[in-house]
């Protein structure tokens, strides 16, 4: 049985954009708080398609969720630091605890990103990624 986290690229890019936009509307910036929208947003090495591929290849479908036929979409929030490292990983929209935990594990395991920039300087940026768990 093949297990995937495949979602189509256009849907994925649209989801990230919508989640980021909602976050911008709620943003209040304090000292060294991460930005939500900057001139140059952080990017995964290789771009959104590489990010989707990374998520797909890194996913280990939780056995309990698989056994119970549980599928769902988890939205994970994290901060891309000035050096591209990932911090502050947390589930914003839960699907089921084992899926949430796996989505967070995938995000924590990501390689360094290209940091976001404001006025040419690297800044901390809050970012959101949807992880879809689908049994085939």
SVG drawing of the C-alpha trace seen along z (x, -y; Angstrom):
<svg xmlns="http://www.w3.org/2000/svg" viewBox="-10 -49 33 51">
<polyline fill="none" stroke="black" stroke-width="0.4" points="0.0,0.0 1.4,-3.3 1.1,-6.2 1.6,-9.8 1.2,-13.4 0.8,-14.5 -1.2,-17.7 -1.0,-19.5 1.5,-22.3 -1.0,-25.1 -3.2,-24.1 -0.2,-24.0 1.1,-27.4 -2.3,-28.9 -2.8,-27.5 0.6,-28.9 -0.3,-32.3 -3.8,-32.3 -2.4,-31.2 0.3,-33.9 -2.2,-36.6 -4.5,-35.8 -1.4,-36.0 -0.5,-39.4 -3.9,-40.7 -3.4,-39.5 0.2,-40.7 1.4,-42.9 5.2,-43.4 7.1,-43.9 10.9,-44.0 12.6,-41.1 9.2,-39.5 9.2,-37.6 7.6,-39.3 4.9,-37.7 5.3,-39.6 8.6,-41.0 9.9,-42.2 11.8,-38.9 10.0,-36.0 12.1,-33.1 12.3,-30.2 13.0,-26.5 16.2,-25.6 15.0,-24.7 11.6,-26.5 8.1,-25.3 8.2,-22.2 11.4,-21.1 9.5,-21.8 6.6,-19.6 9.0,-16.9 10.8,-17.1 7.6,-16.8 6.4,-13.9 9.8,-12.0 10.1,-12.7 6.7,-11.6 6.4,-8.5 2.6,-7.9 1.8,-7.3 0.9,-3.6 -2.1,-4.4 -3.5,-6.9 -2.9,-4.4 -4.5,-1.5 -7.6,-3.7 -7.8,-5.1 -7.2,-8.7 -6.3,-11.3 -6.1,-15.0 -4.4,-18.3 -2.1,-19.9 -1.0,-23.5 2.3,-24.0 3.7,-27.4 7.4,-28.1 9.9,-30.8 12.7,-31.0 15.5,-32.6 18.0,-35.2 20.4,-32.3 17.8,-30.2 17.3,-27.8 13.9,-26.7 12.5,-27.5 9.1,-27.8 7.5,-24.9 3.9,-24.4 0.6,-23.1 -1.9,-25.9 -4.6,-23.7 -4.8,-20.2 -5.9,-17.1 -5.3,-14.4 -2.5,-14.2 -0.3,-11.6 -0.6,-13.5 0.2,-16.8 3.2,-15.3 4.5,-13.9 3.9,-17.2 5.9,-19.0 8.7,-16.4 9.0,-16.9 9.2,-20.7 11.8,-20.4 13.9,-18.1 14.0,-20.6 17.3,-21.9 18.1,-25.6 16.0,-27.9 17.1,-31.0 16.1,-33.7 13.6,-36.4 14.9,-39.9 13.6,-43.4 15.6,-46.4 18.3,-44.0 18.9,-42.5 17.9,-39.0 15.0,-39.1 13.0,-36.5 9.9,-35.5 6.9,-33.5 5.9,-30.9 3.1,-28.4 3.1,-25.1 0.2,-22.7 1.0,-19.0 -1.6,-16.7 -1.9,-13.1 -3.7,-10.9 -4.0,-7.2 -4.0,-5.7"/>
</svg>
